[in-house]
Amino acid sequence: RPQHLPFFQSGALTDGKMAQQLRRLHQQFEQSSESLLQQETEFLEVLATFIKRYADAPPSLAPIGQERRAVTQIKHYIETHYAEEISLSVLAHLTHLSRYHLIRMFRETVGIPPHAYLRQVRIKHAKAMLANGLPIADVAIATGFTHQSHLNRWFKKLWGVTPGQYRNCVQDRLA
């Protein structure tokens, strides 16, 4: 058995909370309204919880010291490719870290997981485009949101107003 893989003595577990997390994750995958990066992140976080709770040998971690450079690389990649679909696999390949370690290390360093950082970067660019009077649907596509309602939901959650309200407020101030 390879040393870097977790090992499970028991083949069956009964954990209602874990089952609930897996059901929620499955429903989210079926609806696929979230980004691939968020889906992968949440899947690996549930998997990590499962491993921490039930594995007899913990997964190994990447060498310490790569964290600062890896976070800088990830942030730069997200900031330059925010309009694209970004996966954990791409970020892991870029930084030579496991997807699990990448999520954990990024969250510990930045305070949020990569998918939330991507969302913030997208919203930042959306604000600039809206301030220039661009149509909301065009802004949603240009910033990597799958549809306008997705942009509306996250914009309002982060800023307390819809993109249309924000654009109108900025346009009124410029007039």
N, C-alpha and C positions, 0 to 999 in steps of 0.2 A: 504494500500500500504506500503511495507517495506521501512524503512527510508534509506537504503543503495542503493536503485536502483534509477536511474535517471527517471524522469517523463517527458513525452512529451505531451504538450497541443494539438499540431497540429498532425494530422495523415498523412499529406502529405507535402513534401517540394520540392522546385525546386531550385537546386543549381548545376550549370554546373560544377564547380570545384570539388565538392564532387562526382558527377556522374563520372567524368573523373578518379578520384582516385580509385573509386570502379571498374570501367572497367579495369584499369591497374592491379589492384589486382586480379581480376577474371582471366585475361589472364595469369598472373603469376602462379596462382593456377593450371590452365589447363596445362601449360607447365611443371610445377613441377620440374624445374631444380634447384631451390633453396632449401635449407634445410627446414625442418619442423619448426625449431626454427625461421628462418627468415620469413617464411610465416605467422606464428602465430604472430610474432612481428609486422609485417607490417599491418596485419589485425587489431590488437588491437590498433595500432597507428591511423589508419583511423577511427576506432570506437571511440576512445578517442576524436579525432577531431570533429566527428559528435556530440558526447555528449556535449563537451565544447561549441560547436556552437549553439546547438538547445535544449538541455535539460533545463528544468525549475528548476531542483534541481541537483547540482553537485554530482558526485559519492563520497562516503566517502573514506578516505585514512586510511591505516594501521597506528598504533601508531608510532610516531617518536621515534627514538632510536634504532629501529631494523635495520636501514639502513646499518650501518657499518658491523654488523655481517652478514646480509643477503648478502651483496656484497662479503664478504670474502667467505661465503658458496658457492655462485654461481660460483665465480672464481675457487675455489678449485674443485667443481664438474665438471666444464667444462674442467679444466686442467687434470683431471683424467679420464674423459669419452669422450674426444674429438673425438675418432674414432666412437662413437655411434651416433645414431639419438637422439638428445636432444630436448625435447619439453618444451614450456613455462609451461605447466601443471606440469611437473616434477619439474621444478625450483620453481614454486609457492608453490607446496606441500612441498618441501624441506625447504623453508624459511617462510612458513605460511603467504605469502603476496598474494594479488590479482595479476593476471597476468598484469593488467594495471599498478598498482603501482610498481610492480617489474621492468617493462620496464622503467618507468619514473625515478625511483630511481637509477637504474643501469646506465642509460644514464647520469644522473646528476652527479653521483659519478665518473664513469670511463671515461666518455666522448663519449662513443659509446654504442649502444644497445647490448644485449647479443649475438645476432647472429653474429655481426661483431667481437666481442671478440672471439667467437668460431672460426671464420674463421682465425683470427690472430694466435690463438693457433695451429690450424691445419697447417697453413703455416710454423710456427716455427718448428714443428716436421717434416714437409716435407723437410725443408732445411737440417736438420740434417741427414735424411735418404738419401737424394740426395748426400750430401757430402760424404757419405759412398759408393756411386756408385750404389745404388739400382735402379732397373728399374722404370721409371716414373709411369707406370700403377700400379705396386705393391705399390708404395708410395701413389698414389691416394686412393687406397682401404684401406691401413693401416691407413691413416689419416682421413678417414670418408668422403671423397669426393665421390659423386655418380658415377663419371666417370673421366677419365683422362683429358678430355677437360675442365671440371669444375675446376680441379686443375690448368691447364694451364692458364685459364682466370684469376683466382684470384691471382695466383702467379705473373703473369706479371703485373697485376694492382697494386699490393702492392710493387713489387721489380723492375719493369721495364724490366725484362728479363723473358724468359720462363724457366720452370724447367730444360729442357735439356741444355739450355745455362748456367744456374747456375751450374749444375752438371759438365759440361765440364770445366768451368772456375775453379771450386774448384779442380777437378781432375788434371788439368794442373798445378796448383800451388803445388799440392802434389807430382807431378812427378819430 
